[in-house]
Amino acid sequence: MVPDATVHAVVEEHALDAKVIIFKKKRRKNYRRTKGHRQELTKLRIADIQGIEKPEPKVDPKPKKAAVKKQEKVAVAA
């Protein structure tokens, strides 16, 4: 929970979930009932979150693999 934060979202799609079958039966009474249910779903895309500090992306300088191999070859030859 972030106090005073505002979230901006865009509705992407309205859809239905997979069907769930409900089956009722009472043995030896010839009682059988079948029902189905599909839950409504809404797909959202978060556009922006205002009111929080966004962390800066961490950039870790890594040496290239080719440069490391060349240095090893020179050290072995010497």
Helices and strands as residue ranges (DSSP letters): E 6-16, E 20-26, E 31-37, E 40-50, H 65-77
